[in-house]
Amino acid sequence: MGVMTRWLDPDEQRTWRAYLTASRALMEALDRELQRDAGMPHAYYEILVRLSEAPQRRLRMSELAQVSGSSRSRLSHAVARLEAEGWVRREECPTDRRGQIAVLTDEGFATLAAAAPGHVEGVRRHLFDALTPAQVDQLRRISETLAAHLTGS
């Protein structure tokens, strides 16, 4: 006996398509602007932000993968590129011989500090300026609900 497919009704279909279009367009715009203004994709910016917020600007690679929503292999590739730029360095983990720690360099922090104002302006212009305060509140609530549902937290 096959499981019955729960097809989307017309409202759900419209909502799903609008969500996909909006989220893709937002991330593409932010990615394009960061690439143009800071020479990095959004994924690299996110890694630099996470490191900048960590104690001593350092995180275990496994934890960095988790908080940046990246697979270990994709993160490893990104960190190698960030290392080549001089923005991040890797150190051996003293408590785990197999583990590595990613450290944000002073140059990486300066690069992030230079990129942040333009990026924040892009987020404001592309997302928040188009919404009312009530819509921002709704978007936050919806996003928190989805994040908790999808991450099990």
C-alpha positions in Angstrom: 0.0 0.0 0.0 1.5 3.3 -1.1 1.4 6.4 1.1 -1.0 9.0 -0.2 0.8 12.1 -1.4 -0.3 15.3 0.4 -0.4 17.6 -2.6 -0.2 21.4 -2.1 -3.4 23.3 -2.4 -3.4 26.4 -4.6 -2.6 28.8 -1.7 0.2 26.5 -0.4 1.6 26.3 -4.0 1.6 30.1 -4.4 3.2 30.5 -0.9 5.9 27.9 -1.7 6.7 29.5 -5.0 6.8 33.0 -3.6 9.0 31.9 -0.8 11.4 30.2 -3.2 11.6 33.1 -5.5 12.1 35.7 -2.7 14.7 33.7 -0.8 16.7 32.9 -3.9 16.5 36.5 -5.2 17.5 37.9 -1.8 20.5 35.5 -1.4 21.6 36.1 -5.0 21.5 39.9 -4.6 23.5 39.8 -1.3 26.0 37.3 -2.8 26.4 39.5 -5.9 27.0 42.7 -3.8 29.5 41.0 -1.4 31.4 39.5 -4.4 31.5 43.0 -6.0 32.3 45.0 -2.9 34.3 42.6 -0.7 35.6 40.0 -3.2 33.8 37.1 -1.4 30.6 35.1 -1.6 28.0 35.3 1.2 29.1 31.9 2.6 32.7 33.2 3.2 31.3 36.3 4.9 29.2 34.1 7.2 32.3 32.1 8.2 34.2 35.4 9.0 31.2 36.7 11.0 30.9 33.4 13.1 34.6 33.5 13.8 34.5 37.2 14.7 31.8 36.5 17.3 33.6 33.5 18.9 35.8 33.7 22.0 39.3 34.7 20.9 37.9 34.7 17.3 38.5 30.9 17.1 36.2 27.9 16.6 36.8 24.2 16.1 36.2 23.3 12.4 33.3 20.9 13.4 31.6 23.7 15.4 32.1 26.2 12.6 30.6 23.8 10.1 27.6 23.5 12.4 27.0 27.2 13.1 27.5 28.2 9.5 25.2 25.5 8.2 27.9 24.0 6.0 29.0 20.5 5.4 32.5 19.7 6.7 33.9 19.2 3.2 32.4 22.5 1.9 33.6 24.3 5.0 37.1 22.8 4.6 37.2 24.1 1.0 36.0 27.6 2.0 38.5 27.8 4.9 41.3 26.8 2.5 40.3 29.7 0.3 40.1 32.1 3.3 43.5 30.9 4.4 44.9 31.7 0.9 43.6 35.2 1.3 45.2 35.5 4.8 41.9 36.0 6.5 41.8 32.7 8.5 44.5 30.4 9.7 44.1 26.8 10.9 45.7 25.4 14.1 45.9 21.9 15.5 43.5 21.3 18.4 45.5 20.7 21.5 42.8 18.3 23.0 42.0 16.4 19.9 44.8 15.4 17.4 42.3 15.0 14.6 40.6 18.2 15.2 41.5 21.6 13.8 40.7 25.1 15.0 39.9 28.0 12.6 41.2 31.4 13.7 40.2 34.7 12.3 43.4 36.7 11.5 43.7 40.5 12.1 43.5 40.9 8.3 40.4 38.8 8.2 38.8 40.9 10.9 39.7 44.1 9.0 38.3 42.7 5.8 35.0 41.8 7.6 34.9 45.2 9.3 35.3 46.9 5.9 32.6 44.6 4.2 30.0 44.8 7.0 28.5 48.3 6.5 27.8 47.6 2.8 26.4 44.2 3.5 24.1 45.4 6.4 22.9 48.2 4.0 22.1 45.5 1.4 20.1 43.4 3.9 18.2 46.6 5.0 17.5 47.7 1.4 16.6 44.3 0.0 14.7 42.9 3.0 13.7 45.2 5.8 12.9 48.3 3.8 10.2 46.4 1.8 8.4 45.2 5.0 6.3 46.9 7.7 7.3 46.5 11.3 4.4 44.0 11.7 5.7 42.0 8.7 9.3 42.0 10.2 7.8 40.6 13.4 5.9 37.9 11.5 8.9 37.0 9.4 11.0 36.6 12.5 8.4 34.4 14.2 7.9 32.2 11.1 11.7 31.9 10.6 12.3 31.0 14.2 9.5 28.3 14.0 11.0 26.9 10.8 14.5 26.9 12.2 13.5 25.1 15.4 11.5 22.6 13.3 14.3 21.9 10.8 17.2 21.8 13.3 15.3 20.1 16.1 16.3 22.8 18.6 
